[in-house]
Amino acid sequence: MATPIEEINKLFEQLSPDRQRRVLEYAQILAQTDRLVTFPATTPLPPGTPGRALLRFKLPPEDVEAMELALEDCERIEPDEY
């Protein structure tokens, strides 16, 4: 049974030079992506707040409905007012 490298080489040799270049570019992208996944970038931001800690800020459904109605009024255009 052939190894993956041997199988790839066999198929690669059958391709036109243009397609060989495309395969090379694709392999380079895959290798670069693997490096990014293996070594994730660090962020200067502090850790986030869990969602359950934010539930105390949850609005009552009545307040949400009142805000939606107020926003709908803002979307209305009164041509006579301009």
N, C-alpha and C positions, 0 to 999 in steps of 0.2 A: 504494500500500500504506500502510495506516494505521500510525502509530507505536504503541508499546505504551500510551503515555499516552492517545492518542485512543481506542484500543479500550477501555481501562479506563473512560474518561469515558462512552463510549457505553453500556456495560453498567451503569455506576454510576447513570446517569440513569434506567434502567429499574427500579431497585430501590425498594422501599418505604423510607420514612425510617428505620424500625427496622433494616433490613438495611444501609442506607447507613452508619448509625452502627457496626454490627458490622464492616463493611469498613474503616471509618476506624480502629477500635480494632485490628484485625488489622494494618493498615499501620503503625500506631504501634509495635506490638510488633516487627514485622519491622525497622523502622528502628532501634529500640533495640537489637535483637540484633546488627544490623550494626555498630553503634558499639562494642558489647562485643567483637565479634570483631576489629574493626580496631584497637582499643586495649586489648590484654589487660592485666589487672590485674597489678601487680608483687607479688611475694611477698617477705617479709623472710627467708624460709628460704634457706639455702645450696643450691647444686646438689646433687642426689642422687648416690648411689654407683651406678656401673654394676653390673648383675647379675653380670657375669663376675668382678668383684672380690670378690663375696660367695660365690662357689663354694667357697672354702676352708672355709667354715662348713658345707658340706653334710654331713649325717649319713649314716653307713653304713646300708644297708637293714635290717640286723639290729637296730641301735639304734632305728630308727623302729618296727619291728615290736614290740620290747619295750615301747616307750612306749605304743603303741596298746593292747597287752594290759593294761598298768597302768591306763590310762584307762578301759578297759572295766570293770575291777574297781571303779573309783570310781563307776561309774554304777549298780552293783548296790545295791539297798536291802535291808537286813536288818531286818525289822520287829521281831524279838526283841531287837535291840540298843538300842531306844529306850524 
